[in-house]
Structures are given as structure tokens and as C-alpha cells.
Amino acid sequence: MTVREHVEHVLLVLGVGAELVCCLGVLAARDVFARIHYAMAATSVGPALIATAIVVHESVKAPGINALLVAAFLLVGSPVVATATARAAGARRLGRVEAGLEEVERG
Amino acid sequence: MNAWLIAATALLVGLVPLFVVALRAPRIDGVVALEAAATVVTLVLLCLAEGFARSAYTSTAITLAVVSFIGGLVFARVLERGP
């Protein structure tokens, strides 16, 4: 086994491990904001490591470029989705609080 | 079975906790689990493309990344206003 294959396997194991930890984190988190934190970690750390492993395996050819493209898209796009989801969660929470206050005022 | 196929199988195991969250947690938490699951499946497709040595398969991963991005925004928008 060459050094290149060792590097590739280490990156792959780290990437898969990071993804699994993030998936378990989504399950273990207590509220939606903590879950968003773990989900966004899953879109940055794991894809970057796995895309790097693919580039090490393939060099800068079509599969390597495609993998980098996917990782870059996830890295750039997921904060936008996270912000939208967090805003929706905040609005839902605020809506519940306002509904509760109205109920209290009505008696 | 090479390392890439083993990695894809291990990543698929990571979907189990996300399914549990999507089934049992509130709706907005389910959307977060769905977004994480889309990322995991995208990586599974990349690993399968490498494992089967078919570079054309990576186009499905690119497509899923784009579609899940749009889907996540739509779900967030709907849940912000809806029930």
C-alpha cells in the first residue's frame, strides 16, 4: 500500500467518522438550534475530507473536480439553508409565545 | 468490496438517527434532520461513484446537492408561515 493510499484512507475514515458523529449529534441535541449546529457541521467537515480523499485518489480529473464542486456547493449553500431554518424555528417559537400570551389575557 | 463502498455503507448507517429525529421530533427539527440526511446521501453517491469507478455517477450527487438546497429553503419558508 502506497503513502498516497494511506492518506486517502485516513481522510476517508475521518470524513465518515465526522459525518457519523454529526448524525448522532442531531439525535442527541436538545433543541432545534443545537440540531442545526450539528447538521451544518455535517455539511462542512465531512464533505471537505471526503472530497479531498477523492482528489487524492483521482488527482485533478473529472471525478475529483466534481467532488470538490459538491463540497464547495454544500459549504456555500448550507449556511443559507441554516439561516432560513433557524429563522423559521424562531418565528414558530415566537408564534407559540404570542398565542400563549393571548390565551392568558383572555383568561 | 473496496474502501469507498465500505465508506458508503458506513455513511448509510448514519441515516438511522436522522430518521428517528424526523419521525419523533417536532416538524422543524425534522427539516433539520432532512437537510443533514440529504448531505449524507450526497456523500454516499460520491463514494459509490468512486467505488464503482464511474465518474458519470457524480452528476447525481451534484444534482442532489442542488435539489436539497432548494428543498431546504422551501421547507423553511413553508414552516415559517404554516402550522
N, CA and C atoms of all chains as a GROMACS GRO file, in nm:
protein
  570
    1MET      N    1   0.084  -0.120   0.000
    1MET     CA    2   0.000   0.000   0.000
    1MET      C    3   0.088   0.126   0.000
    2THR      N    4   0.063   0.216  -0.091
    2THR     CA    5   0.148   0.335  -0.102
    2THR      C    6   0.107   0.443  -0.001
    3VAL      N    7   0.193   0.544   0.011
    3VAL     CA    8   0.164   0.655   0.103
    3VAL      C    9   0.035   0.726   0.060
    4ARG      N   10   0.020   0.739  -0.071
    4ARG     CA   11  -0.099   0.805  -0.125
    4ARG      C   12  -0.228   0.733  -0.082
    5GLU      N   13  -0.225   0.601  -0.087
    5GLU     CA   14  -0.342   0.523  -0.045
    5GLU      C   15  -0.367   0.537   0.104
    6HIS      N   16  -0.257   0.543   0.183
    6HIS     CA   17  -0.272   0.563   0.328
    6HIS      C   18  -0.341   0.696   0.356
    7VAL      N   19  -0.293   0.801   0.290
    7VAL     CA   20  -0.352   0.935   0.309
    7VAL      C   21  -0.500   0.933   0.271
    8GLU      N   22  -0.527   0.870   0.157
    8GLU     CA   23  -0.666   0.861   0.108
    8GLU      C   24  -0.757   0.790   0.210
    9HIS      N   25  -0.707   0.679   0.267
    9HIS     CA   26  -0.788   0.604   0.362
    9HIS      C   27  -0.808   0.681   0.492
   10VAL      N   28  -0.702   0.749   0.537
   10VAL     CA   29  -0.714   0.828   0.661
   10VAL      C   30  -0.818   0.939   0.643
   11LEU      N   31  -0.810   1.009   0.528
   11LEU     CA   32  -0.908   1.116   0.501
   11LEU      C   33  -1.050   1.061   0.493
   12LEU      N   34  -1.063   0.944   0.430
   12LEU     CA   35  -1.195   0.882   0.416
   12LEU      C   36  -1.253   0.843   0.551
   13VAL      N   37  -1.169   0.781   0.636
   13VAL     CA   38  -1.215   0.740   0.769
   13VAL      C   39  -1.253   0.862   0.852
   14LEU      N   40  -1.170   0.968   0.846
   14LEU     CA   41  -1.202   1.090   0.921
   14LEU      C   42  -1.332   1.153   0.871
   15GLY      N   43  -1.350   1.155   0.739
   15GLY     CA   44  -1.472   1.213   0.683
   15GLY      C   45  -1.596   1.136   0.724
   16VAL      N   46  -1.590   1.004   0.712
   16VAL     CA   47  -1.705   0.921   0.750
   16VAL      C   48  -1.730   0.933   0.901
   17GLY      N   49  -1.622   0.933   0.980
   17GLY     CA   50  -1.637   0.948   1.126
   17GLY      C   51  -1.703   1.080   1.162
   18ALA      N   52  -1.659   1.188   1.097
   18ALA     CA   53  -1.718   1.320   1.124
   18ALA      C   54  -1.867   1.320   1.091
   19GLU      N   55  -1.903   1.257   0.979
   19GLU     CA   56  -2.044   1.253   0.941
   19GLU      C   57  -2.126   1.174   1.044
   20LEU      N   58  -2.072   1.061   1.088
   20LEU     CA   59  -2.147   0.979   1.184
   20LEU      C   60  -2.164   1.052   1.318
   21VAL      N   61  -2.058   1.122   1.361
   21VAL     CA   62  -2.067   1.199   1.486
   21VAL      C   63  -2.174   1.307   1.474
   22CYS      N   64  -2.176   1.374   1.358
   22CYS     CA   65  -2.277   1.480   1.337
   22CYS      C   66  -2.418   1.422   1.336
   23CYS      N   67  -2.435   1.304   1.273
   23CYS     CA   68  -2.567   1.241   1.270
   23CYS      C   69  -2.613   1.206   1.412
   24LEU      N   70  -2.522   1.153   1.493
   24LEU     CA   71  -2.558   1.122   1.631
   24LEU      C   72  -2.584   1.250   1.710
   25GLY      N   73  -2.510   1.355   1.676
   25GLY     CA   74  -2.532   1.484   1.742
   25GLY      C   75  -2.670   1.540   1.715
   26VAL      N   76  -2.717   1.523   1.591
   26VAL     CA   77  -2.853   1.569   1.557
   26VAL      C   78  -2.956   1.495   1.644
   27LEU      N   79  -2.931   1.366   1.666
   27LEU     CA   80  -3.023   1.287   1.750
   27LEU      C   81  -3.015   1.329   1.897
   28ALA      N   82  -2.894   1.355   1.945
   28ALA     CA   83  -2.875   1.381   2.088
   28ALA      C   84  -2.906   1.525   2.128
   29ALA      N   85  -2.907   1.618   2.032
   29ALA     CA   86  -2.924   1.759   2.065
   29ALA      C   87  -3.060   1.784   2.128
   30ARG      N   88  -3.065   1.888   2.216
   30ARG     CA   89  -3.187   1.910   2.291
   30ARG      C   90  -3.291   1.995   2.218
   31ASP      N   91  -3.246   2.095   2.144
   31ASP     CA   92  -3.344   2.178   2.073
   31ASP      C   93  -3.302   2.197   1.927
   32VAL      N   94  -3.389   2.265   1.853
   32VAL     CA   95  -3.370   2.275   1.708
   32VAL      C   96  -3.242   2.351   1.672
   33PHE      N   97  -3.206   2.451   1.753
   33PHE     CA   98  -3.088   2.530   1.720
   33PHE      C   99  -2.959   2.448   1.737
   34ALA      N  100  -2.957   2.364   1.841
   34ALA     CA  101  -2.842   2.274   1.858
   34ALA      C  102  -2.838   2.172   1.744
   35ARG      N  103  -2.956   2.128   1.699
   35ARG     CA  104  -2.961   2.033   1.587
   35ARG      C  105  -2.909   2.098   1.459
   36ILE      N  106  -2.945   2.224   1.437
   36ILE     CA  107  -2.894   2.296   1.319
   36ILE      C  108  -2.742   2.303   1.325
   37HIS      N  109  -2.689   2.327   1.443
   37HIS     CA  110  -2.543   2.334   1.460
   37HIS      C  111  -2.477   2.204   1.413
   38TYR      N  112  -2.530   2.091   1.457
   38TYR     CA  113  -2.471   1.962   1.416
   38TYR      C  114  -2.493   1.935   1.267
   39ALA      N  115  -2.611   1.971   1.216
   39ALA     CA  116  -2.639   1.946   1.074
   39ALA      C  117  -2.546   2.028   0.985
   40MET      N  118  -2.515   2.150   1.027
   40MET     CA  119  -2.426   2.232   0.945
   40MET      C  120  -2.281   2.185   0.954
   41ALA      N  121  -2.245   2.128   1.069
   41ALA     CA  122  -2.111   2.068   1.077
   41ALA      C  123  -2.101   1.950   0.979
   42ALA      N  124  -2.214   1.880   0.963
   42ALA     CA  125  -2.215   1.766   0.869
   42ALA      C  126  -2.200   1.811   0.724
   43THR      N  127  -2.233   1.937   0.695
   43THR     CA  128  -2.221   1.984   0.557
   43THR      C  129  -2.086   2.049   0.527
   44SER      N  130  -2.000   2.062   0.629
   44SER     CA  131  -1.872   2.127   0.603
   44SER      C  132  -1.753   2.034   0.624
   45VAL      N  133  -1.745   1.971   0.742
   45VAL     CA  134  -1.626   1.892   0.776
   45VAL      C  135  -1.618   1.764   0.692
   46GLY      N  136  -1.727   1.684   0.698
   46GLY     CA  137  -1.727   1.556   0.628
   46GLY      C  138  -1.707   1.569   0.477
   47PRO      N  139  -1.788   1.653   0.409
   47PRO     CA  140  -1.770   1.667   0.264
   47PRO      C  141  -1.630   1.714   0.224
   48ALA      N  142  -1.573   1.807   0.302
   48ALA     CA  143  -1.438   1.856   0.269
   48ALA      C  144  -1.336   1.742   0.277
   49LEU      N  145  -1.346   1.660   0.383
   49LEU     CA  146  -1.250   1.550   0.398
   49LEU      C  147  -1.269   1.443   0.290
   50ILE      N  148  -1.395   1.409   0.262
   50ILE     CA  149  -1.421   1.305   0.161
   50ILE      C  150  -1.384   1.354   0.021
   51ALA      N  151  -1.414   1.482  -0.008
   51ALA     CA  152  -1.376   1.536  -0.139
   51ALA      C  153  -1.223   1.538  -0.154
   52THR      N  154  -1.154   1.572  -0.046
   52THR     CA  155  -1.006   1.569  -0.050
   52THR      C  156  -0.956   1.427  -0.074
   53ALA      N  157  -1.022   1.330  -0.009
   53ALA     CA  158  -0.983   1.189  -0.030
   53ALA      C  159  -1.002   1.149  -0.177
   54ILE      N  160  -1.111   1.196  -0.238
   54ILE     CA  161  -1.136   1.164  -0.379
   54ILE      C  162  -1.031   1.230  -0.468
   55VAL      N  163  -0.995   1.355  -0.435
   55VAL     CA  164  -0.891   1.424  -0.514
   55VAL      C  165  -0.757   1.351  -0.502
   56VAL      N  166  -0.725   1.305  -0.380
   56VAL     CA  167  -0.600   1.229  -0.361
   56VAL      C  168  -0.605   1.100  -0.444
   57HIS      N  169  -0.722   1.037  -0.449
   57HIS     CA  170  -0.737   0.911  -0.522
   57HIS      C  171  -0.730   0.932  -0.674
   58GLU      N  172  -0.797   1.038  -0.720
   58GLU     CA  173  -0.816   1.056  -0.865
   58GLU      C  174  -0.726   1.162  -0.927
   59SER      N  175  -0.654   1.238  -0.846
   59SER     CA  176  -0.584   1.360  -0.890
   59SER      C  177  -0.687   1.461  -0.939
   60VAL      N  178  -0.642   1.564  -1.008
   60VAL     CA  179  -0.737   1.667  -1.051
   60VAL      C  180  -0.794   1.628  -1.188
   61LYS      N  181  -0.880   1.526  -1.186
   61LYS     CA  182  -0.952   1.483  -1.306
   61LYS      C  183  -1.101   1.509  -1.283
   62ALA      N  184  -1.183   1.464  -1.376
   62ALA     CA  185  -1.327   1.492  -1.366
   62ALA      C  186  -1.390   1.449  -1.233
   63PRO      N  187  -1.367   1.327  -1.182
   63PRO     CA  188  -1.431   1.290  -1.054
   63PRO      C  189  -1.385   1.376  -0.938
   64GLY      N  190  -1.254   1.409  -0.937
   64GLY     CA  191  -1.201   1.493  -0.830
   64GLY      C  192  -1.260   1.633  -0.835
   65ILE      N  193  -1.271   1.687  -0.955
   65ILE     CA  194  -1.329   1.822  -0.970
   65ILE      C  195  -1.476   1.821  -0.931
   66ASN      N  196  -1.548   1.716  -0.973
   66ASN     CA  197  -1.689   1.705  -0.934
   66ASN      C  198  -1.706   1.697  -0.783
   67ALA      N  199  -1.620   1.618  -0.718
   67ALA     CA  200  -1.629   1.606  -0.572
   67ALA      C  201  -1.601   1.740  -0.505
   68LEU      N  202  -1.501   1.813  -0.555
   68LEU     CA  203  -1.472   1.945  -0.499
   68LEU      C  204  -1.589   2.041  -0.522
   69LEU      N  205  -1.652   2.027  -0.638
   69LEU     CA  206  -1.769   2.111  -0.669
   69LEU      C  207  -1.882   2.084  -0.571
   70VAL      N  208  -1.908   1.956  -0.544
   70VAL     CA  209  -2.014   1.920  -0.449
   70VAL      C  210  -1.982   1.975  -0.311
   71ALA      N  211  -1.856   1.954  -0.265
   71ALA     CA  212  -1.817   2.001  -0.131
   71ALA      C  213  -1.829   2.153  -0.123
   72ALA      N  214  -1.786   2.223  -0.228
   72ALA     CA  215  -1.793   2.370  -0.228
   72ALA      C  216  -1.938   2.416  -0.226
   73PHE      N  217  -2.023   2.348  -0.304
   73PHE     CA  218  -2.165   2.387  -0.307
   73PHE      C  219  -2.229   2.366  -0.170
   74LEU      N  220  -2.198   2.253  -0.106
   74LEU     CA  221  -2.253   2.227   0.028
   74LEU      C  222  -2.203   2.331   0.127
   75LEU      N  223  -2.074   2.365   0.116
   75LEU     CA  224  -2.013   2.460   0.208
   75LEU      C  225  -2.076   2.599   0.194
   76VAL      N  226  -2.105   2.638   0.071
   76VAL     CA  227  -2.160   2.772   0.046
   76VAL      C  228  -2.312   2.774   0.068
   77GLY      N  229  -2.380   2.669   0.025
   77GLY     CA  230  -2.526   2.669   0.027
   77GLY      C  231  -2.587   2.641   0.164
   78SER      N  232  -2.521   2.557   0.243
   78SER     CA  233  -2.586   2.515   0.367
   78SER      C  234  -2.602   2.626   0.471
   79PRO      N  235  -2.510   2.725   0.482
   79PRO     CA  236  -2.539   2.834   0.576
   79PRO      C  237  -2.665   2.911   0.541
   80VAL      N  238  -2.695   2.921   0.411
   80VAL     CA  239  -2.818   2.990   0.369
   80VAL      C  240  -2.940   2.912   0.419
   81VAL      N  241  -2.937   2.781   0.399
   81VAL     CA  242  -3.049   2.697   0.444
   81VAL      C  243  -3.057   2.699   0.597
   82ALA      N  244  -2.941   2.698   0.664
   82ALA     CA  245  -2.940   2.700   0.811
   82ALA      C  246  -3.002   2.829   0.863
   83THR      N  247  -2.968   2.940   0.799
   83THR     CA  248  -3.025   3.069   0.843
   83THR      C  249  -3.176   3.069   0.824
   84ALA      N  250  -3.222   3.020   0.708
   84ALA     CA  251  -3.367   3.016   0.682
   84ALA      C  252  -3.438   2.925   0.782
   85THR      N  253  -3.376   2.810   0.811
   85THR     CA  254  -3.438   2.716   0.906
   85THR      C  255  -3.442   2.774   1.047
   86ALA      N  256  -3.333   2.838   1.087
   86ALA     CA  257  -3.328   2.898   1.221
   86ALA      C  258  -3.430   3.011   1.234
   87ARG      N  259  -3.444   3.088   1.125
   87ARG     CA  260  -3.544   3.195   1.128
   87ARG      C  261  -3.685   3.138   1.139
   88ALA      N  262  -3.711   3.029   1.066
   88ALA     CA  263  -3.842   2.964   1.075
   88ALA      C  264  -3.866   2.910   1.215
   89ALA      N  265  -3.763   2.851   1.275
   89ALA     CA  266  -3.778   2.797   1.411
   89ALA      C  267  -3.804   2.910   1.510
   90GLY      N  268  -3.733   3.021   1.493
   90GLY     CA  269  -3.755   3.136   1.581
   90GLY      C  270  -3.894   3.192   1.566
   91ALA      N  271  -3.943   3.201   1.442
   91ALA     CA  272  -4.077   3.255   1.417
   91ALA      C  273  -4.183   3.163   1.478
   92ARG      N  274  -4.163   3.033   1.466
   92ARG     CA  275  -4.259   2.937   1.524
   92ARG      C  276  -4.261   2.948   1.676
   93ARG      N  277  -4.140   2.964   1.734
   93ARG     CA  278  -4.133   2.975   1.881
   93ARG      C  279  -4.202   3.103   1.926
   94LEU      N  280  -4.174   3.214   1.855
   94LEU     CA  281  -4.236   3.342   1.888
   94LEU      C  282  -4.387   3.334   1.873
   95GLY      N  283  -4.432   3.265   1.768
   95GLY     CA  284  -4.576   3.249   1.747
   95GLY      C  285  -4.642   3.174   1.861
   96ARG      N  286  -4.574   3.072   1.912
   96ARG     CA  287  -4.629   2.995   2.025
   96ARG      C  288  -4.638   3.082   2.151
   97VAL      N  289  -4.533   3.165   2.175
   97VAL     CA  290  -4.531   3.252   2.292
   97VAL      C  291  -4.645   3.353   2.284
   98GLU      N  292  -4.662   3.414   2.164
   98GLU     CA  293  -4.770   3.513   2.146
   98GLU      C  294  -4.907   3.449   2.164
   99ALA      N  295  -4.926   3.328   2.112
   99ALA     CA  296  -5.053   3.257   2.129
   99ALA      C  297  -5.079   3.229   2.276
  100GLY      N  298  -4.974   3.192   2.350
  100GLY     CA  299  -4.988   3.166   2.494
  100GLY      C  300  -5.026   3.292   2.569
  101LEU      N  301  -4.965   3.406   2.533
  101LEU     CA  302  -4.995   3.533   2.599
  101LEU      C  303  -5.140   3.574   2.574
  102GLU      N  304  -5.184   3.554   2.449
  102GLU     CA  305  -5.323   3.588   2.417
  102GLU      C  306  -5.420   3.502   2.499
  103GLU      N  307  -5.384   3.377   2.515
  103GLU     CA  308  -5.470   3.286   2.595
  103GLU      C  309  -5.476   3.331   2.740
  104VAL      N  310  -5.360   3.375   2.793
  104VAL     CA  311  -5.355   3.423   2.932
  104VAL      C  312  -5.440   3.549   2.947
  105GLU      N  313  -5.430   3.641   2.848
  105GLU     CA  314  -5.507   3.765   2.855
  105GLU      C  315  -5.657   3.739   2.852
  106ARG      N  316  -5.696   3.638   2.770
  106ARG     CA  317  -5.838   3.603   2.764
  106ARG      C  318  -5.886   3.536   2.894
  107GLY      N  319  -5.793   3.480   2.966
  107GLY     CA  320  -5.828   3.412   3.090
  107GLY      C  321  -5.861   3.269   3.061
  108MET      N  322  -1.516  -0.583  -0.244
  108MET     CA  323  -1.567  -0.458  -0.184
  108MET      C  324  -1.448  -0.369  -0.147
  109ASN      N  325  -1.442  -0.250  -0.206
  109ASN     CA  326  -1.329  -0.162  -0.176
  109ASN      C  327  -1.363  -0.061  -0.065
  110ALA      N  328  -1.265   0.023  -0.032
  110ALA     CA  329  -1.281   0.116   0.081
  110ALA      C  330  -1.395   0.214   0.058
  111TRP      N  331  -1.416   0.252  -0.069
  111TRP     CA  332  -1.521   0.350  -0.098
  111TRP      C  333  -1.660   0.291  -0.074
  112LEU      N  334  -1.678   0.166  -0.109
  112LEU     CA  335  -1.808   0.103  -0.087
  112LEU      C  336  -1.833   0.080   0.062
  113ILE      N  337  -1.726   0.047   0.135
  113ILE     CA  338  -1.741   0.033   0.281
  113ILE      C  339  -1.777   0.168   0.343
  114ALA      N  340  -1.712   0.274   0.295
  114ALA     CA  341  -1.743   0.409   0.346
  114ALA      C  342  -1.888   0.446   0.317
  115ALA      N  343  -1.936   0.412   0.195
  115ALA     CA  344  -2.075   0.442   0.160
  115ALA      C  345  -2.171   0.367   0.252
  116THR      N  346  -2.139   0.241   0.282
  116THR     CA  347  -2.224   0.162   0.372
  116THR      C  348  -2.225   0.221   0.513
  117ALA      N  349  -2.106   0.262   0.560
  117ALA     CA  350  -2.097   0.323   0.693
  117ALA      C  351  -2.175   0.453   0.699
  118LEU      N  352  -2.169   0.531   0.591
  118LEU     CA  353  -2.245   0.656   0.589
  118LEU      C  354  -2.395   0.631   0.592
  119LEU      N  355  -2.439   0.523   0.527
  119LEU     CA  356  -2.581   0.490   0.528
  119LEU      C  357  -2.631   0.460   0.669
  120VAL      N  358  -2.543   0.403   0.753
  120VAL     CA  359  -2.581   0.376   0.893
  120VAL      C  360  -2.614   0.508   0.965
  121GLY      N  361  -2.544   0.614   0.925
  121GLY     CA  362  -2.569   0.745   0.985
  121GLY      C  363  -2.708   0.800   0.958
  122LEU      N  364  -2.777   0.742   0.861
  122LEU     CA  365  -2.913   0.789   0.833
  122LEU      C  366  -3.013   0.746   0.941
  123VAL      N  367  -2.980   0.639   1.014
  123VAL     CA  368  -3.075   0.584   1.113
  123VAL      C  369  -3.112   0.689   1.220
  124PRO      N  370  -3.012   0.753   1.288
  124PRO     CA  371  -3.053   0.855   1.386
  124PRO      C  372  -3.130   0.971   1.324
  125LEU      N  373  -3.100   1.003   1.199
  125LEU     CA  374  -3.173   1.113   1.134
  125LEU      C  375  -3.318   1.075   1.108
  126PHE      N  376  -3.341   0.948   1.070
  126PHE     CA  377  -3.479   0.901   1.053
  126PHE      C  378  -3.554   0.906   1.185
  127VAL      N  379  -3.487   0.870   1.294
  127VAL     CA  380  -3.551   0.873   1.426
  127VAL      C  381  -3.593   1.016   1.460
  128VAL      N  382  -3.503   1.112   1.435
  128VAL     CA  383  -3.537   1.254   1.462
  128VAL      C  384  -3.653   1.297   1.374
  129ALA      N  385  -3.648   1.262   1.245
  129ALA     CA  386  -3.754   1.304   1.153
  129ALA      C  387  -3.890   1.246   1.194
  130LEU      N  388  -3.890   1.126   1.252
  130LEU     CA  389  -4.016   1.062   1.289
  130LEU      C  390  -4.069   1.112   1.423
  131ARG      N  391  -3.980   1.137   1.519
  131ARG     CA  392  -4.023   1.160   1.657
  131ARG      C  393  -4.018   1.305   1.702
  132ALA      N  394  -3.930   1.386   1.645
  132ALA     CA  395  -3.914   1.524   1.691
  132ALA      C  396  -4.018   1.614   1.626
  133PRO      N  397  -4.030   1.741   1.673
  133PRO     CA  398  -4.121   1.836   1.606
  133PRO      C  399  -4.085   1.857   1.460
  134ARG      N  400  -4.179   1.917   1.385
  134ARG     CA  401  -4.163   1.926   1.240
  134ARG      C  402  -4.037   2.001   1.198
  135ILE      N  403  -4.009   2.113   1.263
  135ILE     CA  404  -3.894   2.194   1.222
  135ILE      C  405  -3.763   2.117   1.248
  136ASP      N  406  -3.762   2.035   1.354
  136ASP     CA  407  -3.644   1.951   1.380
  136ASP      C  408  -3.631   1.845   1.271
  137GLY      N  409  -3.746   1.798   1.222
  137GLY     CA  410  -3.745   1.702   1.112
  137GLY      C  411  -3.684   1.759   0.986
  138VAL      N  412  -3.709   1.889   0.962
  138VAL     CA  413  -3.649   1.954   0.844
  138VAL      C  414  -3.496   1.958   0.858
  139VAL      N  415  -3.449   1.986   0.979
  139VAL     CA  416  -3.304   1.987   1.003
  139VAL      C  417  -3.246   1.847   0.976
  140ALA      N  418  -3.317   1.745   1.026
  140ALA     CA  419  -3.271   1.607   1.001
  140ALA      C  420  -3.272   1.575   0.852
  141LEU      N  421  -3.373   1.626   0.782
  141LEU     CA  422  -3.381   1.603   0.637
  141LEU      C  423  -3.263   1.668   0.564
  142GLU      N  424  -3.227   1.789   0.606
  142GLU     CA  425  -3.112   1.857   0.544
  142GLU      C  426  -2.983   1.779   0.568
  143ALA      N  427  -2.966   1.730   0.692
  143ALA     CA  428  -2.846   1.651   0.722
  143ALA      C  429  -2.847   1.520   0.642
  144ALA      N  430  -2.965   1.459   0.629
  144ALA     CA  431  -2.975   1.333   0.553
  144ALA      C  432  -2.941   1.355   0.406
  145ALA      N  433  -2.982   1.469   0.350
  145ALA     CA  434  -2.950   1.499   0.210
  145ALA      C  435  -2.798   1.510   0.191
  146THR      N  436  -2.732   1.570   0.287
  146THR     CA  437  -2.584   1.580   0.279
  146THR      C  438  -2.521   1.442   0.284
  147VAL      N  439  -2.570   1.359   0.376
  147VAL     CA  440  -2.514   1.224   0.390
  147VAL      C  441  -2.534   1.144   0.261
  148VAL      N  442  -2.655   1.152   0.204
  148VAL     CA  443  -2.683   1.076   0.082
  148VAL      C  444  -2.598   1.129  -0.035
  149THR      N  445  -2.575   1.260  -0.039
  149THR     CA  446  -2.487   1.317  -0.142
  149THR      C  447  -2.348   1.256  -0.132
  150LEU      N  448  -2.298   1.245  -0.009
  150LEU     CA  449  -2.164   1.185   0.010
  150LEU      C  450  -2.165   1.036  -0.024
  151VAL      N  451  -2.276   0.968   0.008
  151VAL     CA  452  -2.289   0.826  -0.029
  151VAL      C  453  -2.278   0.810  -0.180
  152LEU      N  454  -2.346   0.898  -0.254
  152LEU     CA  455  -2.341   0.890  -0.402
  152LEU      C  456  -2.200   0.915  -0.454
  153LEU      N  457  -2.129   1.011  -0.391
  153LEU     CA  458  -1.989   1.035  -0.432
  153LEU      C  459  -1.903   0.912  -0.408
  154CYS      N  460  -1.921   0.851  -0.288
  154CYS     CA  461  -1.842   0.731  -0.255
  154CYS      C  462  -1.877   0.615  -0.349
  155LEU      N  463  -2.005   0.600  -0.382
  155LEU     CA  464  -2.044   0.492  -0.473
  155LEU      C  465  -1.985   0.514  -0.612
  156ALA      N  466  -1.982   0.641  -0.658
  156ALA     CA  467  -1.922   0.671  -0.788
  156ALA      C  468  -1.774   0.632  -0.790
  157GLU      N  469  -1.706   0.660  -0.678
  157GLU     CA  470  -1.564   0.621  -0.669
  157GLU      C  471  -1.549   0.469  -0.660
  158GLY      N  472  -1.638   0.409  -0.578
  158GLY     CA  473  -1.630   0.265  -0.555
  158GLY      C  474  -1.654   0.183  -0.680
  159PHE      N  475  -1.748   0.230  -0.765
  159PHE     CA  476  -1.776   0.159  -0.890
  159PHE      C  477  -1.695   0.213  -1.007
  160ALA      N  478  -1.610   0.314  -0.978
  160ALA     CA  479  -1.522   0.375  -1.080
  160ALA      C  480  -1.601   0.428  -1.200
  161ARG      N  481  -1.716   0.490  -1.170
  161ARG     CA  482  -1.797   0.552  -1.276
  161ARG      C  483  -1.807   0.702  -1.245
  162SER      N  484  -1.729   0.782  -1.313
  162SER     CA  485  -1.729   0.926  -1.282
  162SER      C  486  -1.861   0.991  -1.320
  163ALA      N  487  -1.935   0.931  -1.412
  163ALA     CA  488  -2.065   0.988  -1.453
  163ALA      C  489  -2.164   0.988  -1.337
  164TYR      N  490  -2.145   0.895  -1.242
  164TYR     CA  491  -2.239   0.887  -1.129
  164TYR      C  492  -2.231   1.011  -1.039
  165THR      N  493  -2.119   1.086  -1.046
  165THR     CA  494  -2.107   1.203  -0.958
  165THR      C  495  -2.207   1.312  -0.996
  166SER      N  496  -2.259   1.305  -1.118
  166SER     CA  497  -2.358   1.407  -1.157
  166SER      C  498  -2.485   1.393  -1.072
  167THR      N  499  -2.517   1.270  -1.028
  167THR     CA  500  -2.634   1.254  -0.940
  167THR      C  501  -2.610   1.322  -0.805
  168ALA      N  502  -2.484   1.315  -0.758
  168ALA     CA  503  -2.451   1.381  -0.630
  168ALA      C  504  -2.464   1.533  -0.644
  169ILE      N  505  -2.418   1.586  -0.756
  169ILE     CA  506  -2.428   1.731  -0.779
  169ILE      C  507  -2.575   1.772  -0.785
  170THR      N  508  -2.655   1.692  -0.857
  170THR     CA  509  -2.798   1.722  -0.868
  170THR      C  510  -2.866   1.719  -0.732
  171LEU      N  511  -2.834   1.617  -0.652
  171LEU     CA  512  -2.896   1.608  -0.519
  171LEU      C  513  -2.856   1.726  -0.431
  172ALA      N  514  -2.730   1.770  -0.440
  172ALA     CA  515  -2.685   1.884  -0.360
  172ALA      C  516  -2.767   2.008  -0.394
  173VAL      N  517  -2.790   2.030  -0.524
  173VAL     CA  518  -2.866   2.149  -0.567
  173VAL      C  519  -3.013   2.136  -0.524
  174VAL      N  520  -3.071   2.018  -0.549
  174VAL     CA  521  -3.213   2.000  -0.518
  174VAL      C  522  -3.238   2.008  -0.368
  175SER      N  523  -3.148   1.952  -0.287
  175SER     CA  524  -3.168   1.957  -0.141
  175SER      C  525  -3.155   2.099  -0.088
  176PHE      N  526  -3.070   2.179  -0.153
  176PHE     CA  527  -3.057   2.320  -0.115
  176PHE      C  528  -3.190   2.392  -0.137
  177ILE      N  529  -3.248   2.374  -0.254
  177ILE     CA  530  -3.376   2.439  -0.286
  177ILE      C  531  -3.486   2.385  -0.194
  178GLY      N  532  -3.486   2.253  -0.174
  178GLY     CA  533  -3.587   2.191  -0.088
  178GLY      C  534  -3.580   2.243   0.055
  179GLY      N  535  -3.459   2.258   0.106
  179GLY     CA  536  -3.442   2.310   0.242
  179GLY      C  537  -3.498   2.450   0.256
  180LEU      N  538  -3.473   2.534   0.157
  180LEU     CA  539  -3.526   2.671   0.162
  180LEU      C  540  -3.678   2.672   0.156
  181VAL      N  541  -3.734   2.585   0.071
  181VAL     CA  542  -3.880   2.580   0.057
  181VAL      C  543  -3.945   2.532   0.187
  182PHE      N  544  -3.889   2.424   0.246
  182PHE     CA  545  -3.944   2.373   0.372
  182PHE      C  546  -3.938   2.478   0.482
  183ALA      N  547  -3.824   2.550   0.490
  183ALA     CA  548  -3.810   2.652   0.593
  183ALA      C  549  -3.914   2.762   0.573
  184ARG      N  550  -3.936   2.801   0.449
  184ARG     CA  551  -4.034   2.906   0.419
  184ARG      C  552  -4.175   2.860   0.455
  185VAL      N  553  -4.208   2.738   0.418
  185VAL     CA  554  -4.343   2.686   0.446
  185VAL      C  555  -4.366   2.677   0.596
  186LEU      N  556  -4.267   2.624   0.669
  186LEU     CA  557  -4.286   2.606   0.813
  186LEU      C  558  -4.282   2.737   0.890
  187GLU      N  559  -4.221   2.840   0.830
  187GLU     CA  560  -4.219   2.970   0.896
  187GLU      C  561  -4.361   3.028   0.903
  188ARG      N  562  -4.439   3.001   0.800
  188ARG     CA  563  -4.574   3.058   0.793
  188ARG      C  564  -4.683   2.960   0.834
  189GLY      N  565  -4.659   2.831   0.806
  189GLY     CA  566  -4.764   2.731   0.822
  189GLY      C  567  -4.778   2.680   0.965
  190PRO      N  568  -4.851   2.570   0.981
  190PRO     CA  569  -4.878   2.513   1.113
  190PRO      C  570  -4.757   2.447   1.175
   0.00000   0.00000   0.00000
